[in-house]
Structure formats: structure tokens, C-alpha cells
Amino acid sequence: MKNCVKKIRDKKNISISELAEKLQIGTQKILEIENNIFMPDAIIALKLAKYLQVKVQEIFLLEESDYLETNLEM
């Protein structure tokens, strides 16, 4: 799974510290999400979407390998 957090955040001119403060998580965690090191839980994902004013599906994108791992079709 990949995400577009940084791209959306940059487009909306939102700093890492602002986003972290609004989501009540550390700036390091935002960086880890943006760099696909940490996969947020549903609550953080929904908060991200709400604050960035986009749908969760616009932030988090399944890759072909994600479907193969679970035997689902794209």
C-alpha cells in the first residue's frame, strides 16, 4: 500500500507540525506515514482524510502486490 499524504499536505500548504498537532500525534509519526514506514490505524486514517478534506481512498492506495497477498482480484 502506498499513500499520498505528503503530496496532499504539500498541495494544501499544511506543515508536518500542523498536521501532527491536529491529529494529536508526533511529527515523527507523520514522517513515518509519508515514507510508508508506519501504516496508521483506521482512526488516524479517518482523521487524516477529514483534516485534509479528501476521501481515505484518495490518501491510501492499494498496489497490485496487496491484492496478490490476499488472493483478491483488482
C-alpha positions, 0 to 999 in steps of 0.5 A: 500500500502506498499513500499520498499524504505528503503530496496532499499536505504539500498541495494544501500548504499544511506543515508536518507540525500542523498536521501532527498537532491536529491529529494529536500525534508526533511529527515523527509519526507523520514522517513515518506515514509519508515514507510508508514506514508506519501504516496508521490505524483506521482512526488516524486514517479517518482523521487524516482524510477529514483534516485534509478534506479528501476521501481515505481512498484518495490518501491510501492506495492499494498496489497490485502486490496487496491484492496478490497477498490476499488472493483478491482480484483488482 
